Amino acid sequence: MTEDTNSGKKNRPTPKRKEAEASRKINALAPATTKEGRKRQKELARENRAQARVAFMRGDENALPSRDRGPAKRWVRNYIDSRRTVGEYFMPLIFGVLVLTVIPNKFVQLLAIFAMYAVMLYTFVSGFFMTRKIRKEVEARFPNEPTKGVGMYGFLRSTQMRRMRAPAPQVKRGDSF
C-alpha cells in the first residue's frame, strides 16, 4: 500500500505528548468576552433575577419552585393567609420576652418565659390539628393531587409573619376563596 491510496496515513511524524496537550489546551485565563460584554451580562442576569423574584412573589405558577406549585398548594396558601394564627406572632413575642427578661424583677422574667412556652405549646398543638384539617380538606377538594406534605406546608407558612411570607399572600384576612 502506498500513502496515496490509504488516507489514514500521515505525512508527518507523531507529535510529542507535550505538543499535543499544548495544542488542545484553551487559555482559561483569557476573558471570553470584553469588559463591557461581562458588564452587560451581569446587568441582564440581575434584571432576569429581579423579574423572576417579582413573578415568584406574585404567585405565578411557572415562577414557583416545585414545593409551591399546584392548585392544592395554592389553596393551602390562601387558607392560611385568610386567617390569623398565633404562630405568626411568635417572633415578635420572643422579642418581647427578651426585653422583659432584662427587667431585674424575677416575677416578670418568669412570667415572660412562661408566656413564651405557653404560646409555643399552643402553636404546636393548634398546628397539629390544623395540619390534619388541611390534609383532609385537600383530599376532598383535590382528589388527584398528592397530599404528602401539604399539612406541614400550611403549618410552616402559618408560623411566618404575614409580611415575610413568600409567595406573598393573595387574599386578605377574613376573605373567603
Order of alpha helices (4+ residues) and beta strands (2+ residues): alpha-alpha-alpha-alpha-alpha-alpha
